[in-house]
Amino acid sequence: WHAKGEYLVSVCDTQRVASQVTIHHIRKRLSQQPITFRTNLRVQCVLFHPKKPILFVATKQQVSVYHLLKQTRMRRLKATARWISSMALHSKGDNLVIGSYDRRVAWFDLDMSDRPWKTFRYHDRAVRRVDFHPRYPLMATCADDGVVHIFHARVFDDFAKDPFLVPVKVLKGHTTTTDGLGVLDCVFHPTQPWIFSAGADGRLQLYQNIP
């Protein structure tokens, strides 16, 4: 969803490569496909910028940034991951985090470079999901090792200051299944310091007051 609630973007795994990403205008009941892809690129996930007409599109090993009004690609972020699984954008819109199936999490400072500001590995298996809290300085990652990591992640208005990132808590409420799957998704509550996690073990967990 777009932050204003009027637009929805969807991704479809289809043989028609140009039809992978569709943007829907809910109020006008219109849908369009403004982005054209090469035949060898498969979209993994997409994100709206919270304030600008910009769309982030992640394929297997890179993230492309598109200007929706001009319908052109503005830049390309070069990830160190072998296979991107998810991405999250900070509420200010200038920091992006991606997770990958090769256990990596990469943080991009979009005001600095097209390459990661920092890459780290806290998980033993594939990272399934990354997320920022919309109000609190919190970031979360979850993976097939059955663990959710919580980070204190503060972004400063001063461009000369690097983001401040510190691990604060490890949540172990899920068990790994026999086929190697763990926590498949996690998402923060929009206003409270809570996080929900969904596991392949069939459990949906709620953790409260996590800072």
C-alpha positions in Angstrom: 0.0 0.0 0.0 1.0 3.6 -0.6 1.2 5.7 2.6 -1.8 7.8 1.5 -3.9 4.7 1.1 -5.1 5.4 -2.5 -2.7 3.2 -4.3 -1.9 -0.5 -4.2 0.9 -2.3 -6.0 0.8 -6.0 -6.7 3.4 -8.5 -8.1 2.4 -11.5 -10.2 4.7 -14.4 -11.2 3.7 -14.5 -14.9 5.3 -15.5 -18.2 4.4 -12.0 -19.5 7.4 -10.3 -18.0 6.1 -6.8 -18.6 2.9 -7.6 -16.6 4.7 -8.5 -13.4 4.0 -5.2 -11.5 0.6 -3.6 -11.5 -0.4 -0.4 -9.8 -4.0 0.0 -8.8 -5.7 3.3 -8.0 -8.4 2.3 -5.5 -10.6 5.4 -5.7 -10.6 5.7 -9.5 -10.7 1.9 -9.9 -8.0 2.0 -12.5 -4.9 -0.3 -13.0 -1.8 0.3 -15.0 1.6 -1.4 -15.7 4.0 1.5 -16.0 7.3 -0.4 -15.9 8.9 -2.6 -18.6 11.3 -5.4 -17.6 13.8 -7.4 -19.5 12.9 -11.0 -20.1 15.5 -12.4 -17.7 14.4 -10.3 -14.6 11.9 -11.7 -12.1 10.4 -9.3 -9.5 10.8 -10.4 -5.9 9.0 -7.6 -4.1 8.1 -3.9 -4.5 7.7 -0.8 -2.2 6.3 2.7 -2.6 8.3 5.6 -1.3 6.3 7.2 1.6 6.4 10.8 0.3 7.5 10.8 -3.4 6.1 9.2 -6.6 8.9 6.6 -6.5 8.7 2.8 -6.6 11.4 0.4 -5.5 11.5 -2.9 -7.4 13.7 -5.7 -6.2 14.7 -8.5 -8.6 17.0 -11.3 -7.7 20.2 -9.4 -7.2 19.4 -5.7 -7.5 16.9 -3.0 -6.6 15.7 -0.5 -9.3 14.3 2.8 -8.3 11.6 4.2 -10.7 10.0 7.6 -11.0 6.3 6.9 -11.5 5.3 10.2 -13.1 8.2 10.2 -15.6 8.0 6.3 -15.9 11.8 6.1 -16.0 14.4 4.4 -13.9 16.3 6.8 -11.6 19.0 4.6 -10.2 20.0 1.0 -9.5 21.1 -0.3 -6.1 23.7 -3.0 -6.3 23.1 -5.5 -3.6 25.7 -8.0 -2.4 23.0 -10.7 -2.0 22.7 -13.7 -4.2 18.9 -13.8 -4.0 16.8 -11.0 -2.4 13.8 -12.1 -0.4 12.4 -8.9 1.1 13.0 -5.2 1.6 11.8 -2.4 3.9 12.0 1.4 3.6 12.4 3.7 6.6 9.5 6.0 7.2 11.7 9.0 6.2 12.3 7.4 2.9 16.1 7.7 2.7 17.2 4.3 4.1 16.4 0.9 2.7 17.1 -2.5 4.1 17.0 -5.8 2.1 17.0 -9.4 3.3 18.3 -12.3 1.3 18.1 -16.1 1.1 21.8 -16.3 1.6 21.4 -15.1 5.2 22.5 -11.5 4.6 20.9 -8.2 5.5 22.1 -5.1 3.7 21.4 -1.5 4.7 21.4 1.2 2.0 21.8 4.9 2.9 20.2 6.3 -0.3 21.7 9.8 0.3 25.2 8.3 0.2 25.7 5.5 -2.3 24.1 2.9 -4.6 26.0 0.2 -2.6 25.3 -1.0 0.9 26.3 1.2 3.8 26.5 -2.0 5.9 26.0 -5.7 5.4 25.6 -8.1 8.3 24.7 -11.7 9.1 22.9 -12.4 12.4 20.9 -15.4 11.1 22.0 -19.0 10.4 19.5 -19.6 7.6 17.6 -17.7 4.9 16.2 -14.3 5.9 12.6 -14.2 5.0 11.5 -10.7 6.1 12.8 -7.3 7.2 10.7 -4.5 8.6 11.0 -1.0 10.1 8.6 0.3 12.8 6.7 3.4 11.4 7.1 5.3 14.7 9.7 3.8 16.9 13.5 3.5 16.0 13.1 -0.3 15.6 14.0 -2.7 12.9 13.3 -6.5 12.7 14.5 -9.4 10.7 13.2 -13.0 10.7 14.6 -16.2 9.1 14.4 -19.9 8.7 16.5 -20.4 11.8 13.2 -19.8 13.8 14.5 -16.5 15.3 13.4 -12.8 15.1 16.1 -10.2 15.7 15.1 -6.8 17.0 17.5 -3.8 16.4 17.5 -0.3 17.7 17.8 1.6 14.4 18.0 5.4 14.5 18.2 7.6 11.5 19.4 11.2 11.9 18.4 14.3 10.0 22.0 15.3 9.8 23.4 13.8 6.6 26.9 13.8 8.2 25.8 11.2 10.8 25.6 7.5 9.9 22.5 5.6 11.0 22.8 4.1 14.5 22.2 0.3 14.5 22.4 -1.9 17.6 20.9 -5.4 18.2 18.7 -5.3 21.3 16.7 -8.5 21.5 16.4 -12.0 20.1 12.9 -13.6 20.0 12.6 -17.4 19.9 9.0 -18.2 19.9 9.0 -20.5 16.8 10.3 -24.0 16.0 11.9 -25.0 12.7 10.0 -27.6 10.7 11.5 -30.8 9.3 11.8 -29.2 5.8 14.0 -26.4 7.1 11.4 -23.6 7.4 11.3 -21.2 10.3 9.8 -17.7 10.7 8.2 -16.8 7.4 7.0 -13.2 8.2 7.1 -10.5 10.8 5.5 -7.1 10.9 5.4 -4.2 13.5 2.2 -2.8 14.9 1.6 0.6 13.3 1.5 2.6 16.6 2.6 0.3 19.5 6.0 -1.2 20.2 4.7 -4.7 19.3 5.6 -7.1 16.6 3.8 -10.0 15.0 5.6 -13.1 13.6 4.2 -16.0 11.5 6.0 -19.3 11.4 6.0 -22.5 9.3 5.1 -24.3 12.6 1.6 -22.8 12.3 2.0 -20.3 15.1 1.2 -16.6 15.0 3.1 -14.8 17.8 2.6 -11.3 19.3 5.5 -9.8 21.2 4.7 -6.7 23.3 6.8 -3.9 24.7 9.9 -5.1 22.9 12.4 -2.2 23.3 
